[in-house]
């Protein structure tokens, strides 16, 4: 019944005018709930991901479950190794203090005091640049600052967390895995290996040019990668001088981001609004959004309490990035659950049997009795599908003896697709 019903009703619907069918077109503002307690993801992003048009950019937050520090914590740990006097001051600065905090500068030199002030302001790249120039005179791979960083990342050897594996699955575009990161660690590569996936690793100037072909693949370390061999120096974007070198003079990173933003919907995971990379990565891109209409929408997952912080949401929107809020309680469990669920339902590499099970569970109820979340998810799974897959779903729904409302929904969505081509 499913295939015949779908063909017959679609034919009838195509005889209607666009105005008659305008009430069934998908809303670009629709958010799809992937499950209870999980983040609701904009459907336009889910559809872009189904087409292979999403590039995930992962930040330090994804490696914290592996006991690696974020940028602020890294600065504190480096000072603990290299300058105990400054460490004693900055280690007690409250998170988010900014310029409202009065530090005790007694016993510090003017240089040390300047570094403390920059730390309080949250300018961590500047702080490390000042420390490196004070201790080593210049930036280089064997500086004491960079050696302290390497020791922090290599001892003990960190292991990938569940979120690394979820992101590798989600970064699978069907024929290749592509994910960018500003992290120096190789945990995404380790996660891919644990999933029996073969991925290449690239850093800085060696990163392939963005494109939709299979050549644009691998784990792309846009701020450099810390190699496994401790005897070899690694080029890293760590200090303000490094950002100036690779963002302003060589333009390696901006060119990559500009090209990517025209080809993919960029999704940030593991960043806070105050992370230094955010200042460099997306402020210029947001400004160009008013001039270049081919720039695609950027998104970020933002943690908070159960009720989203409206000010934080607007802060991200003001940077030209659409926030996707989630409840950060229980160690950001909702974020991990959302990414895992999204990956499992992915049409690129997810299991068809899981999607079928989901559909069967939803259609046990009459469509009118189902929740909005259930109807929206059902409709999305149909909407992202091609004609053959929709026919298969219609047959599956019919076999379950489901309410005709579900079949009507399939036909309506099929009509949407036909109208788009008129």
C-alpha positions, 0 to 999 in steps of 0.5 A: 500500500505504501508505494501506491498510496504515496504515488497517488496522493503525491500526483493529486497534490501536485495538481494543487497550487503553491498557495494551497500547499503553502501551509505545509512547507517546512519552517526554517526556524523549526528545531528538532528534539533528538530526545528527552533532555537533549538539545533541540537542533535547528532542522536546517542544520540537520538537513545540511548535515544530511547533505554532507555540508557541515564542518565541525570545529572542536575546541578545548572543551571536548578534551576536558573529559580526558583531563586536558586543560582549557586555555585558562587552566593551561596558562595557570599550569605553565606558570606553576612550572615556570614562575611560582610568584605569578602562579600564586597570584593568578591561581586564586583569580575567580573565573570570569573576574575580568577587570573587576578583580584587584590582584595583590602585586606585591613582590612582582616585577612590572613585567610580572604585574603586566602578565597578571593584569592580562590574565585577569582580562582573559587575554591568555594568548597575550599572557603566554606571549609575554611570558615566553618573551620574558623567559626566552626572548622569542617564540620557538618550538623549544622554548620553556613555555612550549616545553611546559605545554608539551609536558602537560599534554603528554604526561600522563598520556591522555585517552580519548573520551566518548565525545571524541568518538561521537564527533568522529562518527558525526564528522563522517560525510558518508565517504570520508571523515572531516573535522577541524580542531584548534586543539593540539592533542591527537585524541580525535585521531585516537578516537577514530582508530578505536572505531576502526576508522582510518583518518589522516592528520593535517596541521597548519599549512599542510591542511587540504583546501576546503571542498566537497570532494573526498580530498578534503578529509581528515583531522585538521589541526588549524592551530597546529598539532603536538606530535607524538615524538617529544624530540621534535618541535611542533609549530603551534599557534599559542601566543599573540605572536603566533596568532599574528604570524598565522592569521595576519601575515601568512593568513593560513587560518583566515583563508581556511575559515573563509573558504570553509564558511562558504562551503559548509555550515560550521558547527562549534563544539567545546568553546566558550564565548571568551575563548581567544580563538573565537575573537580571531576565527569568526569576528571577521567572518561575521563582518563579511556576512553583510557583504558576501551572501554565499556565507553559510550560517554558523552554529555553536553548542552553548552550555548553561542551566536548564533555562538558557541565559538570554544574554549569553545567547545574544552574545553569540548571535552578536558574533554572527553565530547561532547558539544551540543551548543545552543543559550543562549539568552532570558534566555536559551529559546532554551535549554528549547525548545529543551528539551521539544521538545525532550520529546514530540517526545520521543518513551518512553512516548511521544504521538504517535499522535504528532509524526504522526502529525509531519510526516504528516506535513513533507510529504506534500512536495516532499522529494526532495523539503524538507529541510535537517532538515525535511528529517533528522528528518523524517529519524530519526523517522523511524530509531529509530522505530521497524519493526511494527512501520515502517510498520505503518509509511509506511501506514500513509505516503501512506494515505497522498498521499505522494511522493514515495521518502518518502516510499523509505526512509522508505525502505532504513532505514529498509534495514539498520537495516537488514544489521546490523544483517548480 
